[in-house]
Amino acid sequence: MKYVLLAFVALLALAGCKERYTWRQKMTVTVETPSGEVSGSSVSEVSWQEKLFYFPDGFHWNHDETGEAVVVEVTPGRYLFALLKSKDTTEYLGSVAPASISGQQGRVVDPALFDEVRDKRDRAAGVIVVPDYQYPLMVTFADLTDPTSVALIDPADLAASFGAEVMLKSVTLEVTGEPATKGRVEALLNWIGQYPETRLIRNAAPTDFSPEAQLDQGMFISGH
């Protein structure tokens, strides 16, 4: 029994040897409107660490995130939410910075890129422009009190959701020492609860595969 315990402690020590890549990033979404530019920002914290044990064909990284969606009041009382996920990956927050500086798409797992972002050097030294193929999912609500009124936004056609002459100007990132943002989303969406897997449209039919029917609360807040 003594040797089993010692072996277990040794394994824990080995697990601790796997380097953890952690950074905080501020995402800013800027929109042009007939009344001028409006923008919103949110700071998230992300981390990656390679697993000690994993199946040969399995994903061998742990990914953690804390943060919330970017909120932009585009016109009075009408809001754009830039979510914590994209159409290409659920590990969006941890991938968007490495992907944006390297020109890749979807989930990006690369220790060299993680190191560059974490240390805020080279291509990650200043403001990082997020390319359109790396944009997060964006939504709005016809009624903020009703989660079922959610509608996806086409980043290339904000006018369809918010009216003429409204367009997305930019999505940017910057590595920062600021704390993760908290409370802005809940202040507007008071129905957000503690269970991230809860779908926004709870009574959606099993055969409803529309993008809106797949949205859940974990796309708005994480790690709170």
C-alpha positions in Angstrom: 0.0 0.0 0.0 2.9 2.3 0.8 4.4 1.9 -2.6 1.0 2.5 -4.3 0.6 5.7 -2.4 4.2 6.8 -3.3 3.5 6.0 -7.0 0.3 8.1 -6.9 2.1 11.1 -5.4 4.8 10.7 -8.1 2.1 10.8 -10.8 0.6 13.9 -9.3 4.1 15.5 -9.3 4.5 14.6 -12.9 1.1 16.2 -13.7 2.3 19.4 -12.1 5.2 19.4 -14.6 3.0 20.0 -17.5 3.2 23.7 -18.3 0.1 25.7 -18.0 -0.4 28.6 -20.5 -2.7 31.3 -19.0 -3.5 34.8 -20.1 -6.2 37.4 -20.0 -7.5 39.0 -23.2 -9.7 42.0 -23.9 -12.0 41.6 -26.8 -13.5 44.8 -28.3 -16.3 45.0 -30.8 -16.8 48.3 -32.6 -19.9 49.1 -34.7 -20.5 52.0 -37.0 -24.0 53.6 -36.7 -25.7 56.7 -38.2 -25.0 58.4 -34.8 -21.3 57.4 -34.7 -19.2 54.5 -33.5 -20.2 52.4 -30.5 -18.2 49.7 -28.9 -18.1 47.2 -26.1 -15.4 45.2 -24.4 -15.0 42.1 -22.2 -12.0 40.6 -20.5 -11.7 36.8 -20.3 -9.1 34.6 -18.8 -8.1 31.4 -20.5 -5.7 28.5 -19.9 -4.4 25.5 -21.6 -2.5 22.5 -20.1 -1.6 19.3 -21.7 -3.1 16.2 -20.1 -0.9 13.7 -18.4 -3.0 10.7 -19.5 -5.2 10.6 -22.7 -6.3 8.2 -25.3 -4.0 8.1 -28.3 -6.7 9.4 -30.6 -8.3 11.7 -28.0 -7.9 15.5 -27.4 -5.0 15.7 -24.9 -5.4 19.3 -23.6 -7.4 20.8 -20.8 -9.0 24.1 -21.5 -10.4 26.5 -18.9 -12.0 29.8 -19.3 -13.7 32.6 -17.3 -15.5 35.5 -18.9 -18.6 36.8 -20.5 -19.9 37.9 -23.8 -19.1 41.3 -25.2 -22.1 43.6 -25.0 -22.6 46.5 -27.4 -25.6 48.8 -27.3 -25.9 49.4 -31.0 -29.0 51.6 -30.9 -30.9 52.7 -27.8 -32.2 49.6 -26.2 -30.9 47.2 -28.9 -27.9 45.1 -28.1 -25.4 43.0 -29.8 -23.8 40.1 -27.9 -20.5 38.6 -29.1 -20.6 35.1 -27.6 -17.9 32.9 -26.1 -18.1 30.4 -28.9 -17.8 30.4 -32.7 -19.3 28.2 -35.3 -16.1 26.3 -35.6 -15.0 25.5 -32.0 -16.3 25.4 -28.5 -12.8 26.3 -27.2 -13.1 29.7 -28.9 -11.8 31.9 -26.1 -8.6 29.9 -25.9 -8.1 29.7 -29.7 -9.1 33.2 -31.0 -5.8 34.9 -30.1 -3.4 32.1 -31.3 -5.6 31.7 -34.5 -5.7 35.4 -35.2 -1.9 35.9 -35.0 -1.2 32.8 -37.1 -3.9 33.1 -39.7 -5.5 29.8 -38.8 -9.2 28.9 -38.4 -11.2 27.0 -35.8 -9.5 25.5 -32.7 -5.8 26.1 -32.5 -3.7 24.2 -30.0 0.0 25.2 -30.3 2.3 25.7 -27.3 4.5 28.0 -29.3 1.6 30.3 -30.1 0.3 30.0 -26.5 3.7 31.2 -25.3 3.7 34.1 -27.7 0.3 35.3 -26.6 0.9 34.7 -22.9 4.1 36.7 -23.0 2.5 39.5 -25.2 5.3 39.5 -27.6 6.0 39.5 -31.3 2.6 39.3 -33.1 0.7 39.5 -29.8 2.5 42.5 -28.5 -0.2 45.0 -29.3 -3.7 45.1 -30.6 -4.6 41.9 -32.5 -7.1 42.3 -35.3 -9.5 39.3 -35.4 -10.1 38.2 -39.0 -13.7 37.8 -40.1 -13.4 34.0 -40.3 -12.5 33.9 -36.6 -15.4 36.0 -35.4 -17.4 34.8 -32.5 -21.1 34.0 -32.8 -23.2 37.2 -32.5 -26.8 37.4 -31.4 -29.4 40.0 -30.4 -32.8 39.8 -28.7 -36.1 41.2 -29.8 -37.0 41.2 -26.1 -34.2 41.0 -23.5 -36.6 39.5 -21.0 -37.4 36.6 -23.3 -34.5 34.2 -24.2 -36.6 32.6 -26.9 -36.5 35.9 -28.8 -32.8 35.4 -29.6 -31.7 35.8 -33.2 -28.3 35.2 -34.8 -26.6 38.2 -36.4 -24.8 38.1 -39.7 -21.6 40.1 -39.0 -21.4 41.1 -42.6 -25.0 42.5 -42.5 -25.7 44.2 -39.2 -28.2 46.4 -41.0 -30.5 43.5 -41.3 -30.7 43.3 -37.5 -30.3 47.0 -36.5 -31.3 49.1 -39.4 -29.8 51.0 -42.3 -26.2 52.2 -42.2 -25.2 50.0 -39.2 -22.1 47.9 -39.9 -19.4 46.0 -38.0 -16.2 47.9 -38.1 -13.8 45.6 -36.2 -13.2 42.9 -33.6 -9.9 43.2 -31.8 -8.1 41.5 -29.0 -5.4 42.7 -26.6 -3.6 40.7 -23.9 -4.1 42.5 -20.6 -3.6 42.4 -16.9 -7.2 43.5 -16.2 -9.5 41.1 -14.3 -12.1 39.1 -16.1 -15.3 41.0 -16.7 -18.3 39.9 -14.7 -21.9 41.1 -14.3 -22.6 43.0 -17.5 -24.5 40.2 -19.2 -26.5 39.2 -16.1 -27.5 42.9 -15.6 -29.2 42.8 -19.0 -30.3 39.1 -19.2 -31.7 38.5 -15.7 -32.9 35.0 -16.7 -29.3 33.7 -17.0 -28.8 30.9 -14.5 -26.1 28.8 -13.0 -26.4 25.9 -15.5 -24.4 26.6 -18.7 -26.0 23.7 -20.6 -29.5 25.2 -20.3 -30.8 26.0 -23.8 -32.2 29.4 -24.5 -35.1 27.9 -26.4 -36.1 25.1 -23.9 -39.1 23.9 -25.8 -37.4 23.5 -29.1 -38.5 20.4 -31.0 -35.9 17.6 -31.1 -35.8 18.0 -34.8 -35.1 21.7 -34.6 -31.5 22.1 -35.7 -31.6 25.8 -36.3 -28.6 27.7 -34.9 -30.8 29.5 -32.4 -32.1 26.2 -31.0 -28.5 25.2 -30.3 -27.6 28.3 -28.2 -27.1 27.7 -24.4 -26.4 29.9 -21.4 -22.7 28.8 -21.3 -22.2 30.8 -24.5 -22.9 34.0 -22.6 -21.0 33.5 -19.3 -18.4 31.0 -18.2 -16.6 30.2 -15.0 -18.7 32.6 -12.9 
